[in-house]
Amino acid sequence: MLGIEQPPQFLLWAWENKGYACMMAFFIGNAIENGLTSTGAFEIYLSGDKMWSKLESGRIPSQGEFMKMINDNMALEAGTFDNQF
């Protein structure tokens, strides 16, 4: 089987128990994914500059804050400024 003279025992078990093996792979995959994504790290980079870090601010930016970051950066790159203080 699989071109191997004596396959590992877990492969034989998985071959004989396909349903359980698929469910086990699904749950183990989800556990690994949750472990990797639960760090809370979320950063926004624009033109190579870090614009936002959830680790530093403790939160995710609102849609308004996000759009303002993009608009301000585009204005700086274009050389246009408004006089709002």
C-alpha positions as CSV (number, residue, x, y, z in Angstrom):
1,M,0.0,0.0,0.0
2,L,1.3,3.5,-1.0
3,G,4.5,1.9,-2.3
4,I,5.8,1.3,1.3
5,E,6.7,-2.2,2.4
6,Q,5.2,-1.7,5.9
7,P,3.2,1.5,6.3
8,P,3.0,3.1,9.7
9,Q,0.2,1.9,12.0
10,F,-1.7,5.2,12.0
11,L,-1.9,5.1,8.2
12,L,-3.4,1.6,8.4
13,W,-5.9,2.8,11.0
14,A,-6.8,5.8,8.9
15,W,-7.3,3.7,5.8
16,E,-9.6,1.3,7.7
17,N,-11.5,4.2,9.5
18,K,-11.8,6.8,6.8
19,G,-14.8,8.6,8.5
20,Y,-13.1,8.9,11.9
21,A,-9.8,9.9,10.3
22,C,-11.4,12.7,8.3
23,M,-13.2,14.0,11.3
24,M,-10.0,13.8,13.4
25,A,-8.0,15.7,10.7
26,F,-10.7,18.3,10.5
27,F,-10.8,18.9,14.3
28,I,-7.0,18.8,14.6
29,G,-6.7,21.3,11.7
30,N,-9.2,23.7,13.4
31,A,-7.3,23.5,16.7
32,I,-4.1,24.3,15.0
33,E,-5.7,27.2,13.1
34,N,-7.3,28.6,16.3
35,G,-3.9,28.4,18.0
36,L,-2.2,30.3,15.3
37,T,-4.9,33.0,15.0
38,S,-5.6,33.6,18.7
39,T,-2.4,35.7,19.2
40,G,-4.5,38.9,18.7
41,A,-1.9,40.3,16.3
42,F,-3.4,42.6,13.7
43,E,-1.4,45.2,11.9
44,I,-2.0,47.5,9.0
45,Y,0.9,48.6,6.7
46,L,0.5,51.2,4.0
47,S,3.5,52.0,1.7
48,G,5.7,50.0,4.0
49,D,4.8,52.0,7.1
50,K,3.0,50.5,10.1
51,M,-0.3,52.5,10.3
52,W,-2.0,50.5,13.1
53,S,-1.2,47.7,15.5
54,K,-3.8,46.0,17.6
55,L,-1.2,44.8,20.0
56,E,-0.1,48.5,20.7
57,S,-3.6,50.0,20.7
58,G,-5.6,47.1,22.2
59,R,-8.3,47.3,19.6
60,I,-9.1,47.2,15.8
61,P,-9.6,50.5,14.1
62,S,-13.1,51.6,13.2
63,Q,-14.1,52.0,9.5
64,G,-13.8,55.8,9.9
65,E,-10.3,55.6,11.4
66,F,-9.2,53.2,8.7
67,M,-10.5,55.4,5.9
68,K,-8.9,58.5,7.5
69,M,-5.5,56.7,7.6
70,I,-5.8,55.8,3.9
71,N,-6.9,59.3,2.9
72,D,-4.2,61.1,5.0
73,N,-1.5,58.9,3.5
74,M,-2.8,59.5,0.0
75,A,-2.8,63.3,0.6
76,L,0.8,63.1,1.9
77,E,1.9,61.2,-1.1
78,A,0.1,63.6,-3.5
79,G,1.4,66.6,-1.6
80,T,-2.0,68.0,-0.9
81,F,-2.9,69.2,2.6
82,D,-6.0,70.7,4.1
83,N,-6.0,73.3,6.9
84,Q,-8.1,71.4,9.4
85,F,-6.6,71.8,12.9
